[in-house]
Amino acid sequence: MKVLSGRMPCNTPNGSWLGMVKLTERVRNIEYAIRDVVVHAKRLEKAGRKVIYLNIGDPVKYDFPTPQHIKGALIEAVKGDFNWYAPSEGLPELREAVCEKEKKYNRVDLSPEDVIVTHGVSEGIQMVMAALVEPGAEVLVPGPSYPPYPAFIKFFGGKPVAYRTVEEAGWQPDVEDMASKVTAKTCGIVVVNPNNPCGALYEEQTIKDIVDLAAQHGLPVFSDEIYDRIVYGRKFTSTSAVAGETPVIGLNGFSKTYLMTGWRLGYVYIHDPEGKLGDLKQNIEKEARIRLSANTPMQKAAVAALRGPQDHIPEMVEKLRARRDYVWRRFNEMKGLSCAKPEGAFYVFPKIEDVSRWGSDRDFALSLLDETGVLLVHGSGFDTVYGFSHFRMVFLPPLETLEEALDRLEKFMAKN
Ligand SMILES: Cc1ncc(COP(=O)(O)O)c(C=O)c1O
């Protein structure tokens, strides 16, 4: 076989493999603790054990089905032949509906051209980081952090730098620590509010302080607000609502509030009243063009979600509040654990008082899984420093399931 210069042959003329294809470091280095732990759980299930999955933040897998009127709108869209490629930036009516929603609930002024519809916030993170992270650039991320932020920053050759969030203050960001970590290489600050994995809801003053810091250094804020309407008391403040002329790249979507996780739809918007971000928007639109468009029928359904009845949201929040209260009380009564009270989203991030008994928080999670069949995610999967000695649990399941899981955990804690 003729070998093209500089290229290793992967197979021979008779089709047998000579060697492995060479994979990029980029993909080799991807880690995602939330889904990686599932491998161990599947092994147990294969051996006939029942596993209680408390690792993934998908409300639709529990007793929070997608509302009927949203499902109906999807069916109508498909039947009505809205099955073509949509404009790459999103259907105009959806971009308008997003502006109405952001104005009504979050006090954010946008025009439809500021909004780009994506396949979930996940694709939004990818597009934004692809546009702004040069190799070697640093991005400040919360410690602990929702893993796709550090993962995509690394994917594009950048360096995530975790800023401290303070457990004793309900996991509020430590803005002084954040300030001390700004360098000449910093290209933005990620804020996740309400927060995954900690359930924190950031105080308005803290957000203003972050915005001031960003303004001082000429940095944009990336503000993930996917849990904006899942809060348990205090009011949610959108970063863009208090940003003034500081640029904010907002990320939001339909997975959580509108219970459309599997439908993969979200949006990115650019709040930049003084045009400080130059042609970032046009360049994110170029990225949107090379993947053609987001799902068209889903976008029609998303318009119905935003403009239709909203009753399922307070109902969901009330159900979740009871689960949050239950879980939080049980954790604080349990030997060897303590827990800050989540004020938003549907996660708790308790502290394991003496994790050295197991080795690490990962060893803790794996032995808990082995002994009890309860699957949690180890805290260091969210940040090796700020997440260490913790674990994340979702409080999405019905109370009976939570009770069963926590009884097993309590026995495990008492025994070990
Ligand atoms: C903070 C945060 N952002 C984004 C996502 C993913 O959103 P989407 O389903 O829109 O991709 C999640 C999902 O857990 C999340 O917790």
The ligand as a MOL file (V3000), in Angstrom:
LIG
                    3D

  0  0  0     0  0            999 V3000
M  V30 BEGIN CTAB
M  V30 COUNTS 16 16 0 0 0
M  V30 BEGIN ATOM
M  V30 1 C -25.7670 25.4150 35.3000 0
M  V30 2 C -26.1950 24.5950 34.1380 0
M  V30 3 N -26.0450 25.0800 32.8980 0
M  V30 4 C -26.4210 24.3640 31.8310 0
M  V30 5 C -26.9510 23.0900 31.9550 0
M  V30 6 C -27.3110 22.3140 30.7320 0
M  V30 7 O -28.3590 22.9200 30.0770 0
M  V30 8 P -28.9850 22.4070 28.7130 0
M  V30 9 O -29.8340 21.2190 29.0100 0
M  V30 10 O -29.7650 23.5820 28.2540 0
M  V30 11 O -27.8450 22.0800 27.8140 0
M  V30 12 C -27.1250 22.5470 33.2160 0
M  V30 13 C -27.6520 21.1750 33.3790 0
M  V30 14 O -27.5700 20.5490 34.3850 0
M  V30 15 C -26.7360 23.3200 34.3320 0
M  V30 16 O -26.8570 22.8410 35.5710 0
M  V30 END ATOM
M  V30 BEGIN BOND
M  V30 1 1 1 2
M  V30 2 1 2 3
M  V30 3 2 2 15
M  V30 4 2 3 4
M  V30 5 1 4 5
M  V30 6 1 5 6
M  V30 7 2 5 12
M  V30 8 1 6 7
M  V30 9 1 7 8
M  V30 10 2 8 9
M  V30 11 1 8 10
M  V30 12 1 8 11
M  V30 13 1 12 13
M  V30 14 1 12 15
M  V30 15 2 13 14
M  V30 16 1 15 16
M  V30 END BOND
M  V30 END CTAB
M  END
